[in-house]
Amino acid sequence: MPDKKLKCIFVHGWGMNQAVWRPVINTLPDWLEPVLVDLPGHGQRAAESFSGLDELSSALQLTVDEPALWVGWSLGGMAVTRLAQDYPEKVAAMLLVSNSPCFVKRADWQVGMDAGVFDAFAADLEQDFAATIQRFLSLQVRGSESGRNLLRQLRKEILAQPPANVGALQSGLALLKTVDLRTAMHTLCMPTHW
């Protein structure tokens, strides 16, 4: 076991906040020091905004001074990937959860989602913010044997924090729809696991 604990930074996904990671923290080995962060516009940082991936990377790099293990979920994984590009000295390794270097289908990338999924979420946000977030939470547990219990726990934890602001949610959807990090993935040299 190392003398000094390795910081393990957890970055949530779209519409979530750091509370989504709390159930995981108790399962970590004691040589890791967990650090939970909120992306701008989410949770404790709900009053902030962002418009691009570089802003998320810049916000994340302020979390640590030394190399750390970064765990990023979906939009958080995209931000961690950009962090690894921009500040490789701060990334010892990455664990990317429910992540893709390109979330939308393209002519040369058939494993992505249809762009219309993101357009529908954006339209739904404008119509009924609360219902859209509730629907998104439900999607997170679809197919799970313990889905109801997980959904109840997610709602309790996530909704106990300040809600994400609509501007940040719209910016996040735009990033998920447009960003393509496939080329960037080839330039990274730190251990990465999906």
URMO-V963298 format. One record per residue. N is the residue number from 0. RES is the residue in three letters. SS is DSSP state (@ for helix, = for strand, . for the rest). PHI is phi in whole degrees, -180 to 180 (NA if undefined). OMEGA is omega in whole degrees, -180 to 180 (999 if undefined). Layout:
N,RES,SS,PHI,OMEGA / N,RES,SS,PHI,OMEGA
This chain:
0,MET,.,NA,-179 / 1,PRO,.,-64,177 / 2,ASP,.,-66,-179 / 3,LYS,.,-108,179 / 4,LYS,.,-70,175 / 5,LEU,=,-88,177 / 6,LYS,=,-71,178 / 7,CYS,=,-121,-174 / 8,ILE,=,-95,-180 / 9,PHE,=,-104,-178 / 10,VAL,=,-121,-177 / 11,HIS,.,-73,178 / 12,GLY,.,-100,-177 / 13,TRP,.,-56,174 / 14,GLY,.,74,-177 / 15,MET,.,-102,172 / 16,ASN,.,-156,-174 / 17,GLN,@,-59,-178 / 18,ALA,@,-61,-179 / 19,VAL,@,-61,-177 / 20,TRP,@,-90,-173 / 21,ARG,@,-55,179 / 22,PRO,@,-62,-178 / 23,VAL,@,-79,-171 / 24,ILE,@,-56,-177 / 25,ASN,.,-70,-179 / 26,THR,.,-97,-176 / 27,LEU,.,-77,174 / 28,PRO,.,-67,-174 / 29,ASP,.,-75,175 / 30,TRP,.,-87,175 / 31,LEU,=,-105,175 / 32,GLU,=,-109,-177 / 33,PRO,=,-72,175 / 34,VAL,=,-132,180 / 35,LEU,=,-100,180 / 36,VAL,=,-124,171 / 37,ASP,.,-104,172 / 38,LEU,.,-72,175 / 39,PRO,.,-53,180 / 40,GLY,.,89,-176 / 41,HIS,.,-128,173 / 42,GLY,@,53,-178 / 43,GLN,@,-68,178 / 44,ARG,@,-110,-175 / 45,ALA,.,-60,-179 / 46,ALA,.,-76,-179 / 47,GLU,.,-85,177 / 48,SER,.,-139,173 / 49,PHE,.,-155,177 / 50,SER,.,-127,-177 / 51,GLY,.,-142,-179 / 52,LEU,@,-66,179 / 53,ASP,@,-63,177 / 54,GLU,@,-65,178 / 55,LEU,@,-67,178 / 56,SER,@,-60,-180 / 57,SER,@,-63,178 / 58,ALA,@,-65,-179 / 59,LEU,@,-68,-175 / 60,GLN,@,-64,179 / 61,LEU,.,-74,-176 / 62,THR,.,-70,-175 / 63,VAL,.,-139,175 / 64,ASP,.,-105,-177 / 65,GLU,.,-122,179 / 66,PRO,.,-59,-179 / 67,ALA,=,-137,170 / 68,LEU,=,-87,-179 / 69,TRP,=,-112,176 / 70,VAL,=,-116,-178 / 71,GLY,=,-124,-179 / 72,TRP,=,-109,174 / 73,SER,.,55,178 / 74,LEU,@,-57,177 / 75,GLY,@,-64,176 / 76,GLY,@,-67,176 / 77,MET,@,-64,179 / 78,ALA,@,-66,178 / 79,VAL,@,-66,178 / 80,THR,@,-62,178 / 81,ARG,@,-67,176 / 82,LEU,@,-58,180 / 83,ALA,@,-63,175 / 84,GLN,@,-71,-172 / 85,ASP,@,-80,-175 / 86,TYR,.,-135,-175 / 87,PRO,@,-60,179 / 88,GLU,@,-68,-179 / 89,LYS,@,-103,-176 / 90,VAL,=,-122,176 / 91,ALA,=,-77,179 / 92,ALA,=,-165,179 / 93,MET,=,-128,171 / 94,LEU,=,-122,-175 / 95,LEU,=,-108,-174 / 96,VAL,=,-110,-179 / 97,SER,.,46,-173 / 98,ASN,.,-127,175 / 99,SER,.,-148,175 / 100,PRO,.,-69,179 / 101,CYS,=,-150,-173 / 102,PHE,.,-81,-174 / 103,VAL,=,-110,176 / 104,LYS,.,-59,174 / 105,ARG,=,-138,-178 / 106,ALA,.,-55,-179 / 107,ASP,.,-105,-177 / 108,TRP,=,-152,-175 / 109,GLN,.,-90,-177 / 110,VAL,.,-88,180 / 111,GLY,.,-84,177 / 112,MET,=,-88,174 / 113,ASP,.,-69,-179 / 114,ALA,@,-59,-180 / 115,GLY,@,-61,177 / 116,VAL,@,-61,-180 / 117,PHE,@,-70,178 / 118,ASP,@,-64,180 / 119,ALA,@,-66,177 / 120,PHE,@,-63,180 / 121,ALA,@,-63,179 / 122,ALA,@,-66,179 / 123,ASP,@,-64,178 / 124,LEU,@,-59,-179 / 125,GLU,@,-71,-179 / 126,GLN,@,-78,-175 / 127,ASP,.,-153,-177 / 128,PHE,@,-54,-175 / 129,ALA,@,-61,-179 / 130,ALA,@,-65,179 / 131,THR,@,-64,179 / 132,ILE,@,-65,178 / 133,GLN,@,-62,179 / 134,ARG,@,-64,179 / 135,PHE,@,-63,177 / 136,LEU,@,-59,179 / 137,SER,@,-62,178 / 138,LEU,@,-63,-177 / 139,GLN,@,-66,-176 / 140,VAL,.,-112,-179 / 141,ARG,.,-58,179 / 142,GLY,.,88,179 / 143,SER,.,-83,178 / 144,GLU,.,-62,-179 / 145,SER,.,-106,-174 / 146,GLY,@,-54,-179 / 147,ARG,@,-62,180 / 148,ASN,@,-65,178 / 149,LEU,@,-62,180 / 150,LEU,@,-63,178 / 151,ARG,@,-60,-180 / 152,GLN,@,-66,178 / 153,LEU,@,-59,-180 / 154,ARG,@,-59,-179 / 155,LYS,@,-61,-176 / 156,GLU,@,-71,-175 / 157,ILE,@,-67,-175 / 158,LEU,@,-77,175 / 159,ALA,.,-77,179 / 160,GLN,.,-94,175 / 161,PRO,.,-58,-179 / 162,PRO,.,-69,175 / 163,ALA,.,-62,179 / 164,ASN,.,-86,-174 / 165,VAL,@,-60,179 / 166,GLY,@,-61,178 / 167,ALA,@,-67,178 / 168,LEU,@,-65,178 / 169,GLN,@,-65,178 / 170,SER,@,-63,179 / 171,GLY,@,-62,178 / 172,LEU,@,-62,179 / 173,ALA,@,-62,178 / 174,LEU,@,-65,-179 / 175,LEU,@,-60,-179 / 176,LYS,@,-79,-169 / 177,THR,@,-110,-173 / 178,VAL,.,-74,177 / 179,ASP,=,-130,-177 / 180,LEU,.,-104,-177 / 181,ARG,@,-60,179 / 182,THR,@,-65,-180 / 183,ALA,@,-60,-178 / 184,MET,@,-59,-179 / 185,HIS,.,-73,-177 / 186,THR,.,-94,-176 / 187,LEU,.,-85,-176 / 188,CYS,.,-114,-180 / 189,MET,.,-82,177 / 190,PRO,=,-58,-179 / 191,THR,=,-136,179 / 192,HIS,=,-134,176 / 193,TRP,.,-106,999
